[in-house]
Amino acid sequence: MSTIEQVEKLKEKANVSYGEAKAALEVSSGDMLDAIIYLEKQGKIKAPESDGKFTTSPPKSEERQEKKEKYQDDGESFSTLMGKFFKWCGKIIAKGNVHMFEVRRNGENMMAIPLTVLVLLLIFAFWVVLPLIVVGLFFGCRYFFSGPDIMKTGVNKMMDAAADAAEDLKREMKESDN
């Protein structure tokens, strides 16, 4: 007795009608391979071109080259990509260690830490570091970035603008109290 799933599967694989698949499975007592052979003998499906033979002889050199080109991977291996990623991370960390984050008050340099340390502090202690930086602005601290690549950017102008805004806000608060 054949099941509906077997009939559907044979119908799909052999590209025959539902009735033909069911009849072939009933004749073959539910055996899928026998049902396919039965359908081949009936002429309902085409037999394999190799007459069902299997050979282990290697393919001809042209076929082998075509297969090699077809399955040749143009991408890079995972270990190569990971190596490149870690090399890139090393370069970024090295640049971060050369550039500094400086805290100045009244023109005097109070503290200087590598940019890498600042980034790590911002990642792992965000809720402590960021409020300290903001509060520092109101106590007259000014922040600067220094290093060979930083001087080319306008980031220090932006830091000065933030410090000036904090000073203006502080001045306005004092004037409103008077």
TINUDREN-900720 format. One record per residue: residue in one letter; x, y, z of N, C-alpha, C, CB in turn; residue number from 0. Coordinates in Angstrom, 2 decimals. Glycine has a CB too. Layout:
% TINUDREN-900720
r,neast,nnorth,nup,caeast,canorth,caup,ceast,cnorth,cup,cbeast,cbnorth,cbup,k
a,X,Y,Z,X,Y,Z,X,Y,Z,X,Y,Z,NUM
...
This chain:
% TINUDREN-900720
r,neast,nnorth,nup,caeast,canorth,caup,ceast,cnorth,cup,cbeast,cbnorth,cbup,k
m,0.84,-1.18,0.00,0.00,0.00,0.00,0.88,1.24,0.00,-0.96,0.00,1.21,0
s,0.67,2.13,-0.90,1.49,3.34,-1.00,0.81,4.47,-0.23,1.71,3.74,-2.49,1
t,1.66,5.33,0.31,1.14,6.49,1.04,1.03,7.68,0.10,2.05,6.84,2.25,2
i,0.29,8.69,0.54,0.10,9.89,-0.27,1.44,10.60,-0.49,-0.91,10.85,0.40,3
e,2.29,10.60,0.56,3.59,11.24,0.45,4.45,10.57,-0.63,4.32,11.22,1.80,4
q,4.40,9.20,-0.66,5.18,8.48,-1.67,4.67,8.81,-3.07,5.11,6.96,-1.42,5
v,3.37,8.85,-3.22,2.77,9.14,-4.53,3.18,10.54,-4.97,1.22,9.01,-4.49,6
e,3.08,11.51,-4.06,3.46,12.89,-4.39,4.94,12.98,-4.77,3.17,13.83,-3.20,7
k,5.77,12.28,-4.01,7.21,12.32,-4.28,7.53,11.70,-5.64,7.99,11.59,-3.16,8
l,6.94,10.55,-5.94,7.17,9.90,-7.23,6.62,10.76,-8.37,6.52,8.49,-7.26,9
k,5.47,11.35,-8.16,4.87,12.23,-9.17,5.81,13.39,-9.49,3.50,12.77,-8.68,10
e,6.40,13.96,-8.43,7.30,15.10,-8.61,8.61,14.68,-9.28,7.58,15.77,-7.26,11
k,9.19,13.59,-8.81,10.51,13.17,-9.32,10.43,12.63,-10.74,11.10,12.11,-8.40,12
a,9.37,11.86,-11.04,9.27,11.23,-12.35,8.51,12.07,-13.36,8.62,9.88,-12.22,13
n,7.90,13.16,-12.89,7.13,14.04,-13.76,6.01,13.27,-14.48,8.05,14.72,-14.77,14
v,5.22,12.54,-13.68,4.08,11.78,-14.20,2.83,12.25,-13.47,4.29,10.23,-14.04,15
s,1.68,11.77,-13.92,0.43,12.17,-13.28,0.27,11.43,-11.94,-0.77,11.88,-14.21,16
y,-0.68,11.91,-11.16,-0.94,11.31,-9.86,-1.38,9.86,-10.00,-2.01,12.12,-9.11,17
g,-2.26,9.60,-10.97,-2.76,8.24,-11.20,-1.65,7.29,-11.62,-3.86,8.24,-12.26,18
e,-0.76,7.77,-12.52,0.35,6.92,-12.97,1.29,6.62,-11.81,1.12,7.60,-14.11,19
a,1.58,7.61,-10.96,2.47,7.39,-9.82,1.85,6.42,-8.84,2.79,8.72,-9.12,20
k,0.54,6.55,-8.59,-0.14,5.65,-7.65,-0.17,4.22,-8.18,-1.58,6.15,-7.38,21
a,-0.44,4.07,-9.47,-0.48,2.74,-10.07,0.89,2.09,-10.02,-0.98,2.81,-11.53,22
a,1.95,2.84,-10.32,3.30,2.29,-10.30,3.68,1.85,-8.90,4.31,3.30,-10.84,23
l,3.32,2.62,-7.89,3.64,2.26,-6.50,2.84,1.05,-6.05,3.37,3.45,-5.56,24
e,1.59,0.90,-6.52,0.79,-0.27,-6.15,1.36,-1.53,-6.79,-0.68,-0.08,-6.59,25
v,1.80,-1.44,-8.04,2.39,-2.59,-8.73,3.69,-3.00,-8.05,2.64,-2.26,-10.22,26
s,4.46,-2.02,-7.55,5.76,-2.31,-6.95,5.69,-2.47,-5.43,6.74,-1.20,-7.30,27
s,4.49,-2.59,-4.88,4.27,-2.79,-3.44,4.88,-1.67,-2.60,4.86,-4.14,-3.00,28
g,4.81,-0.44,-3.11,5.27,0.72,-2.35,6.76,0.99,-2.44,4.91,0.56,-0.95,29
d,7.50,0.20,-3.23,8.94,0.40,-3.36,9.19,1.47,-4.43,9.68,-0.94,-3.73,30
m,9.82,2.56,-4.03,10.02,3.72,-4.92,10.90,3.36,-6.12,10.64,4.88,-4.13,31
l,11.99,2.65,-5.89,12.91,2.29,-6.98,12.23,1.38,-7.98,14.18,1.61,-6.42,32
d,11.50,0.38,-7.48,10.78,-0.51,-8.39,9.72,0.25,-9.17,10.13,-1.66,-7.61,33
a,9.09,1.24,-8.54,8.07,2.03,-9.23,8.70,2.83,-10.36,7.36,2.97,-8.25,34
i,9.90,3.37,-10.14,10.59,4.13,-11.20,10.96,3.19,-12.34,11.85,4.84,-10.64,35
i,11.45,2.00,-12.02,11.80,1.02,-13.08,10.56,0.62,-13.86,12.48,-0.24,-12.46,36
y,9.46,0.42,-13.15,8.19,0.08,-13.80,7.78,1.18,-14.78,7.09,-0.15,-12.74,37
l,7.88,2.45,-14.34,7.51,3.56,-15.21,8.44,3.65,-16.43,7.54,4.87,-14.44,38
e,9.73,3.30,-16.25,10.66,3.30,-17.38,10.26,2.24,-18.39,12.10,3.06,-16.90,39
k,9.92,1.06,-17.90,9.52,-0.03,-18.80,8.23,0.30,-19.54,9.35,-1.34,-18.01,40
q,7.35,1.03,-18.90,6.09,1.44,-19.52,6.31,2.57,-20.54,5.10,1.88,-18.45,41
g,7.50,3.19,-20.51,7.81,4.29,-21.42,7.26,5.62,-20.93,7.26,3.99,-22.78,42
k,6.86,5.69,-19.69,6.30,6.92,-19.13,7.40,7.92,-18.73,5.44,6.60,-17.92,43
i,8.58,7.40,-18.38,9.72,8.27,-18.08,10.92,7.75,-18.83,10.00,8.34,-16.56,44
k,11.87,8.63,-19.06,13.05,8.31,-19.83,14.11,7.67,-18.91,13.62,9.58,-20.53,45
a,14.73,6.61,-19.40,15.78,5.94,-18.63,17.03,6.80,-18.64,16.08,4.53,-19.20,46
p,17.90,6.66,-17.64,19.14,7.45,-17.65,19.99,7.15,-18.88,19.95,7.18,-16.37,47
e,20.72,8.15,-19.32,21.53,8.02,-20.54,22.65,7.00,-20.38,22.12,9.36,-20.92,48
s,23.12,6.79,-19.16,24.23,5.86,-18.96,23.73,4.44,-18.76,25.08,6.29,-17.76,49
d,22.47,4.17,-19.08,21.85,2.86,-18.92,21.94,2.37,-17.48,22.50,1.85,-19.85,50
g,22.02,3.30,-16.54,22.05,2.93,-15.14,23.40,2.43,-14.68,21.03,1.90,-14.86,51
k,24.42,2.58,-15.50,25.76,2.11,-15.13,26.46,3.17,-14.29,26.59,1.77,-16.38,52
f,27.33,2.68,-13.44,28.14,3.57,-12.62,29.59,3.23,-12.85,27.76,3.47,-11.12,53
t,30.40,4.24,-13.05,31.82,3.99,-13.28,32.65,4.87,-12.36,32.18,4.25,-14.75,54
t,33.79,4.35,-11.98,34.69,5.12,-11.12,35.90,5.62,-11.88,35.14,4.28,-9.94,55
s,35.88,5.48,-13.19,37.03,5.95,-13.96,37.05,7.48,-13.91,36.96,5.43,-15.43,56
p,38.25,8.06,-13.87,38.34,9.51,-13.78,37.84,10.16,-15.07,39.77,9.95,-13.49,57
p,37.27,11.34,-14.97,36.80,12.02,-16.18,37.98,12.43,-17.06,35.95,13.25,-15.82,58
k,37.67,12.71,-18.31,38.71,13.14,-19.24,39.32,14.44,-18.74,38.14,13.32,-20.66,59
s,40.54,14.73,-19.15,41.26,15.90,-18.63,40.52,17.21,-18.91,42.66,15.96,-19.24,60
e,39.86,17.31,-20.07,39.11,18.53,-20.36,37.93,18.69,-19.40,38.61,18.52,-21.81,61
e,37.21,17.59,-19.15,36.08,17.63,-18.24,36.56,17.96,-16.82,35.32,16.29,-18.26,62
r,37.70,17.39,-16.45,38.25,17.63,-15.12,38.60,19.11,-14.95,39.49,16.74,-14.87,63
q,39.21,19.71,-15.99,39.57,21.12,-15.93,38.33,22.00,-15.84,40.41,21.52,-17.15,64
e,37.27,21.64,-16.62,36.03,22.40,-16.57,35.41,22.35,-15.18,35.04,21.88,-17.60,65
k,35.41,21.15,-14.58,34.86,21.01,-13.24,35.68,21.80,-12.23,34.79,19.54,-12.83,66
k,36.99,21.78,-12.38,37.86,22.50,-11.47,37.59,24.00,-11.56,39.34,22.20,-11.77,67
e,37.44,24.52,-12.79,37.15,25.93,-12.97,35.77,26.29,-12.43,37.24,26.31,-14.45,68
k,34.81,25.37,-12.60,33.45,25.61,-12.14,33.39,25.73,-10.62,32.53,24.51,-12.62,69
y,34.13,24.87,-9.93,34.05,24.84,-8.47,35.20,25.57,-7.80,34.02,23.42,-8.00,70
q,36.02,26.27,-8.57,37.13,27.00,-7.98,36.59,28.17,-7.19,38.12,27.48,-9.06,71
d,37.07,28.32,-5.97,36.60,29.38,-5.07,37.49,30.59,-5.25,36.60,28.91,-3.58,72
d,36.88,31.70,-5.67,37.64,32.94,-5.84,37.77,33.70,-4.54,36.97,33.81,-6.88,73
g,36.99,33.33,-3.52,37.02,34.02,-2.24,38.22,33.61,-1.40,35.74,33.76,-1.47,74
e,38.30,34.22,-0.21,39.39,33.93,0.69,38.88,33.04,1.81,40.02,35.23,1.25,75
s,39.78,32.31,2.43,39.38,31.43,3.50,39.05,32.24,4.75,40.47,30.40,3.80,76
f,38.35,31.61,5.67,37.94,32.27,6.90,39.16,32.70,7.71,37.05,31.36,7.74,77
s,40.16,31.84,7.77,41.35,32.19,8.56,42.10,33.37,7.95,42.30,30.97,8.66,78
t,42.12,33.48,6.63,42.75,34.63,5.98,41.98,35.91,6.31,42.82,34.41,4.45,79
l,40.65,35.84,6.24,39.83,37.01,6.56,40.01,37.41,8.02,38.35,36.73,6.26,80
m,40.07,36.45,8.92,40.25,36.76,10.34,41.64,37.38,10.56,40.08,35.49,11.21,81
g,42.64,36.88,9.86,43.98,37.45,9.96,43.99,38.91,9.53,44.97,36.65,9.12,82
k,43.30,39.20,8.43,43.22,40.59,7.95,42.47,41.47,8.94,42.53,40.64,6.57,83
f,41.39,40.92,9.54,40.62,41.68,10.51,41.46,42.03,11.73,39.37,40.89,10.93,84
f,42.21,41.05,12.26,43.04,41.31,13.44,44.19,42.25,13.12,43.58,40.00,14.00,85
k,44.71,42.18,11.91,45.75,43.11,11.51,45.20,44.53,11.46,46.34,42.71,10.13,86
w,43.98,44.68,10.92,43.32,45.99,10.88,43.08,46.50,12.29,41.99,45.90,10.11,87
c,42.60,45.63,13.19,42.38,46.03,14.59,43.68,46.49,15.23,41.77,44.86,15.40,88
g,44.77,45.79,14.93,46.08,46.18,15.47,46.49,47.56,15.01,47.14,45.17,15.07,89
k,46.24,47.87,13.74,46.58,49.20,13.21,45.75,50.28,13.89,46.36,49.25,11.70,90
i,44.46,50.01,14.10,43.58,50.98,14.75,44.03,51.22,16.19,42.10,50.49,14.71,91
i,44.36,50.17,16.90,44.81,50.30,18.29,46.14,51.06,18.35,44.96,48.91,18.95,92
a,47.04,50.76,17.41,48.32,51.48,17.38,48.10,52.97,17.13,49.24,50.89,16.30,93
k,47.18,53.31,16.22,46.89,54.73,15.98,46.27,55.37,17.21,45.94,54.89,14.77,94
g,45.40,54.63,17.89,44.77,55.16,19.10,45.76,55.38,20.22,43.70,54.22,19.57,95
n,46.82,54.60,20.24,47.84,54.76,21.28,48.76,55.95,20.99,48.67,53.50,21.41,96
v,48.84,56.37,19.74,49.68,57.51,19.37,48.94,58.83,19.63,50.11,57.42,17.88,97
h,47.63,58.82,19.44,46.83,60.02,19.63,46.36,60.10,21.08,45.61,60.03,18.66,98
m,46.28,61.31,21.60,45.98,61.50,23.02,44.72,62.34,23.21,47.16,62.15,23.74,99
f,44.04,62.10,24.33,42.92,62.91,24.80,43.44,63.69,26.00,41.65,62.03,25.16,100
e,43.46,65.01,25.89,44.03,65.85,26.94,42.95,66.65,27.64,45.10,66.79,26.35,101
v,43.10,66.77,28.95,42.20,67.59,29.76,43.04,68.74,30.30,41.52,66.76,30.94,102
r,42.61,69.99,30.00,43.34,71.19,30.46,42.40,72.07,31.26,43.93,71.98,29.25,103
r,42.98,72.72,32.26,42.22,73.68,33.06,43.11,74.88,33.33,41.71,73.05,34.40,104
n,42.62,76.06,33.01,43.38,77.30,33.16,44.72,77.22,32.43,43.61,77.60,34.65,105
g,44.73,76.60,31.26,45.94,76.50,30.46,46.92,75.44,30.93,46.62,77.82,30.45,106
e,46.64,74.79,32.04,47.54,73.76,32.59,47.01,72.37,32.20,47.65,73.89,34.15,107
n,47.92,71.52,31.72,47.55,70.17,31.31,47.34,69.31,32.56,48.65,69.55,30.39,108
m,46.10,68.90,32.81,45.78,68.10,34.00,45.97,66.61,33.76,44.36,68.37,34.44,109
m,45.65,66.15,32.55,45.67,64.71,32.28,45.74,64.49,30.77,44.41,64.01,32.88,110
a,46.42,63.42,30.39,46.46,63.01,28.98,46.44,61.49,28.95,47.75,63.57,28.24,111
i,45.46,60.95,28.23,45.37,59.49,28.10,45.30,59.12,26.62,44.12,58.93,28.87,112
p,45.79,57.94,26.27,45.69,57.52,24.87,44.23,57.40,24.43,46.41,56.16,24.66,113
l,43.99,57.66,23.20,42.63,57.62,22.65,42.03,56.22,22.78,42.64,58.05,21.17,114
t,42.85,55.19,22.70,42.37,53.82,22.86,41.76,53.63,24.24,43.51,52.81,22.65,115
v,42.41,54.17,25.26,41.89,54.05,26.63,40.56,54.80,26.75,42.92,54.59,27.66,116
l,40.47,55.98,26.16,39.22,56.75,26.19,38.09,55.96,25.55,39.40,58.10,25.48,117
v,38.34,55.36,24.40,37.31,54.59,23.71,36.87,53.41,24.58,37.82,54.09,22.34,118
l,37.83,52.71,25.17,37.47,51.58,26.04,36.67,52.04,27.25,38.74,50.84,26.50,119
l,37.05,53.17,27.84,36.29,53.71,28.97,34.88,54.09,28.54,37.01,54.92,29.56,120
l,34.75,54.69,27.37,33.42,55.06,26.88,32.56,53.83,26.59,33.55,55.92,25.62,121
i,33.18,52.76,26.15,32.43,51.53,25.87,31.99,50.86,27.16,33.27,50.56,25.02,122
f,32.93,50.69,28.09,32.65,49.88,29.28,32.17,50.68,30.49,33.87,49.12,29.65,123
a,32.40,51.99,30.52,31.97,52.80,31.66,31.28,54.07,31.16,33.17,53.15,32.57,124
f,30.45,53.92,30.17,29.79,55.04,29.52,29.04,55.92,30.52,28.83,54.53,28.46,125
w,28.30,55.32,31.45,27.46,56.07,32.37,28.25,56.84,33.42,26.50,55.13,33.05,126
v,29.54,56.54,33.53,30.38,57.27,34.48,31.21,58.32,33.74,31.29,56.30,35.25,127
v,31.82,57.92,32.63,32.76,58.78,31.91,32.07,59.98,31.27,33.49,57.97,30.85,128
l,30.98,59.75,30.58,30.32,60.85,29.88,29.82,61.95,30.83,29.15,60.31,29.07,129
p,29.16,61.61,31.94,28.78,62.69,32.88,29.99,63.42,33.46,27.95,62.12,34.01,130
l,31.10,62.71,33.71,32.30,63.38,34.21,32.84,64.39,33.20,33.38,62.35,34.54,131
i,32.79,64.04,31.94,33.27,64.95,30.90,32.37,66.19,30.85,33.30,64.24,29.52,132
v,31.06,66.00,30.92,30.13,67.13,30.87,30.30,68.01,32.11,28.68,66.62,30.76,133
v,30.39,67.40,33.28,30.57,68.17,34.52,31.89,68.93,34.47,30.52,67.24,35.76,134
g,32.91,68.31,33.91,34.22,68.97,33.78,34.13,70.25,32.97,35.22,68.03,33.13,135
l,33.25,70.28,31.98,33.06,71.50,31.18,32.60,72.66,32.06,32.05,71.25,30.05,136
f,31.75,72.38,33.02,31.23,73.44,33.89,32.21,73.86,34.98,29.94,72.98,34.52,137
f,33.26,73.06,35.17,34.31,73.42,36.14,35.54,74.00,35.45,34.70,72.20,36.97,138
g,35.37,74.41,34.21,36.45,75.11,33.50,37.43,74.20,32.78,37.19,75.94,34.46,139
c,37.12,72.94,32.63,38.01,72.04,31.89,37.77,72.17,30.40,37.80,70.57,32.34,140
r,38.83,72.05,29.66,38.75,72.06,28.20,39.41,70.77,27.72,39.44,73.34,27.58,141
y,38.84,70.21,26.68,39.31,68.92,26.17,39.92,69.12,24.79,38.16,67.88,26.11,142
f,41.03,68.41,24.56,41.73,68.50,23.28,42.19,67.11,22.87,42.94,69.47,23.37,143
f,42.26,66.93,21.57,42.84,65.72,21.00,44.16,66.13,20.36,41.88,65.03,19.97,144
s,45.19,65.33,20.59,46.47,65.65,19.97,47.05,64.39,19.35,47.47,66.26,21.00,145
g,47.84,64.59,18.33,48.46,63.48,17.63,48.71,63.87,16.19,47.59,62.23,17.70,146
p,49.44,63.03,15.47,49.82,63.39,14.10,48.64,63.54,13.14,50.76,62.35,13.56,147
d,47.59,62.75,13.30,46.46,62.83,12.36,45.37,63.77,12.85,45.87,61.45,12.14,148
i,45.26,64.00,14.13,44.19,64.81,14.70,44.34,66.28,14.34,44.15,64.65,16.21,149
m,45.54,66.76,14.25,45.76,68.17,13.99,45.20,68.61,12.64,47.24,68.49,14.04,150
k,44.97,67.65,11.74,44.47,67.96,10.41,42.95,68.13,10.40,44.87,66.86,9.43,151
t,42.28,67.75,11.49,40.82,67.81,11.53,40.35,68.98,12.37,40.23,66.50,12.06,152
g,39.07,69.26,12.32,38.50,70.36,13.09,37.88,69.90,14.40,37.47,71.07,12.27,153
v,38.27,68.74,14.90,37.65,68.21,16.11,37.96,69.09,17.33,38.12,66.79,16.37,154
n,39.14,69.67,17.39,39.47,70.53,18.53,38.67,71.84,18.50,40.98,70.85,18.53,155
k,38.32,72.31,17.31,37.45,73.50,17.21,36.07,73.18,17.79,37.32,73.97,15.72,156
m,35.61,71.99,17.51,34.31,71.57,18.03,34.37,71.44,19.56,33.88,70.23,17.39,157
m,35.46,70.91,20.08,35.63,70.78,21.54,35.68,72.16,22.19,36.91,69.98,21.87,158
d,36.35,73.13,21.55,36.38,74.50,22.06,34.99,75.11,22.06,37.34,75.36,21.22,159
a,34.23,74.85,21.01,32.87,75.38,20.93,32.01,74.82,22.05,32.24,75.06,19.57,160
a,32.17,73.54,22.37,31.41,72.94,23.47,31.81,73.57,24.80,31.64,71.41,23.52,161
a,33.10,73.80,25.01,33.57,74.43,26.25,33.07,75.85,26.34,35.11,74.40,26.32,162
d,33.07,76.60,25.23,32.56,77.98,25.22,31.06,78.00,25.53,32.82,78.65,23.86,163
a,30.32,77.04,24.99,28.89,76.96,25.26,28.64,76.69,26.74,28.23,75.86,24.39,164
a,29.44,75.83,27.35,29.30,75.55,28.77,29.62,76.80,29.60,30.21,74.39,29.19,165
e,30.64,77.54,29.20,30.99,78.78,29.90,29.87,79.81,29.78,32.31,79.36,29.33,166
d,29.28,79.94,28.59,28.17,80.88,28.40,26.97,80.50,29.25,27.77,80.92,26.92,167
l,26.68,79.22,29.32,25.57,78.74,30.13,25.82,79.02,31.61,25.34,77.24,29.89,168
k,27.06,78.79,32.03,27.43,79.05,33.42,27.30,80.54,33.73,28.88,78.55,33.69,169
r,27.75,81.39,32.81,27.67,82.84,32.99,26.22,83.30,33.05,28.41,83.56,31.84,170
e,25.37,82.76,32.20,23.95,83.11,32.21,23.27,82.69,33.51,23.24,82.46,31.03,171
m,23.66,81.53,34.03,23.09,81.06,35.30,23.48,81.99,36.44,23.54,79.62,35.61,172
k,24.75,82.48,36.45,25.21,83.39,37.49,24.47,84.71,37.39,26.73,83.61,37.40,173
e,24.27,85.22,36.17,23.58,86.49,35.98,22.12,86.42,36.38,23.70,86.93,34.55,174
s,21.50,85.28,36.16,20.08,85.13,36.51,19.90,85.03,38.03,19.49,83.89,35.81,175
d,20.94,84.55,38.73,20.88,84.48,40.20,20.99,85.86,40.82,21.98,83.57,40.74,176
n,21.68,86.78,40.17,21.91,88.13,40.73,20.75,89.02,40.55,23.10,88.77,40.11,177
